[in-house]
Amino acid sequence: MQIPEFGTLLMARNSESHFGVGPVTTQGSSVSKTTVTTGTTSTSNAKTDGKISFQDYLLQAMNSVNDQQMEVSALQEKLITSPDEVDIHDVTIAMSKARMSLNLAQTVIDRLVSGWNEITTTR
């Protein structure tokens, strides 16, 4: 299953400091942030220190999960159309890897949502 609009996913931002562009001042010091460009197939970040943002990390992880799901679909199609070219063990292993990565992604998303709910309800 491919999600074509995944690369254009934007989060609702309510503060200009969340945009990731322009300088941000904190108590007299200025910290410069770089722009983050997201494409339809991959994400890129032009930071000079080599670190990626949390958003880019999550997008890369989701792209990896999506790639594994697409690989399984391709192997299943190939197994149906030409069974002599594909080993059934490869299909089974790819399906297990894709299922584990999807379960891990679901667990991470559930934890993020529950953590966000705890943060927003804390008084």
N, C-alpha and C positions, 0 to 999 in steps of 0.2 A: 504494500500500500504506500503510495507516494503522496506526500502532502505538498502540492505546488505552491500554496500560499505561505508555507512555513518560513521562508526567507524574509517575508515582509511583515512578520509578526512584530508588533510594537506594543510596549506596555504603556499604560496610562501614566503620564508623568505630570505631577502637579507643582513641581518646583524647578526653577531654571537650573539649579545646581545638579539636577538629575539627568540633564541632557547630555553631559559628557563633553561639552564644547566650551571653549573660552576659559579664562582664568577664574578660579574660585579662591576667594580670600578667606582665611581663617585666622583671626586674631593677629592682624598685622602682617602675616606672611601670605604670599600669593603662590598658589599651586596651579600649574597649567595642565589641563587635560587635553587629550587628543580626540579626534572624531572617530566614531565607529561606523563603518559602512557594512551593511549586510546585503548580500546578494541573494539570488534565488537558489543557488546551489551551495554556496559556502560563505563563511564569515571571514572578515579580515580586520585586523586591528593594527594600526600603525604606531604602536608605542615604541619608544626608543629603548626602554629598559628590558624588553623581551617578555614582560609579564602580560598575560591576557586578562581581560575583565571577567567578572563572574557571569555576565550575560553571554559573552563569547564562549566561555567554557560550557555553559548549559546548552547553547546552540550547537556546539561541536558534538557534545554528547548525544543530543537528540538526532543530529545528522548521522552519527554512527549507528544508533539504534535503527533509524530508518534504512540505512544502507544494508544492515544485516537482514532486515525484513525483506528488502527488495532482492537480495541475494537468494534467500530461501524461495521466494516466488519464482525467480528465474530457474533455480535448480528443479523445482517442482514441475514447471512447464517443460523443461528439457527432459525430465524423467518420463513425462507422459508422451511427448512427441518422439523422442529417440531414447528408449530405455537402455540400449547397449552402450551409449556414450557416458552414462552417469552411474556411479556406484551408489547403491542405496545407503551405504554407510555414511557417505559424504552428505547426503540429504538429511539423514537423521541427526548427524552432528551439527550441521548448520541450523536445523530447526531447534535443537536444544540450546545452542548458543544464542539464537535470536530470542527464544522464550526467556532465557535467563536475563539477558540484557533488558528486555521489556519489563520483566518483573522488578529488576533493580531500578529502572527508570521510574516505574510506578511507585515504588517504595520511597525513592528520593522526593518525588513530587508530593506524595502524601505527607512526608515529614516536613517539607517546606511549607505546605499549606497549614499544617497543624501548628508549626512554629510561628507563622505569620498570624494565625488566629490568636495564639497566646500573647504575642506582642501587642496586638491591637486591643485585646481585652484587658491587659494589665493596667491597673490604675495606680 
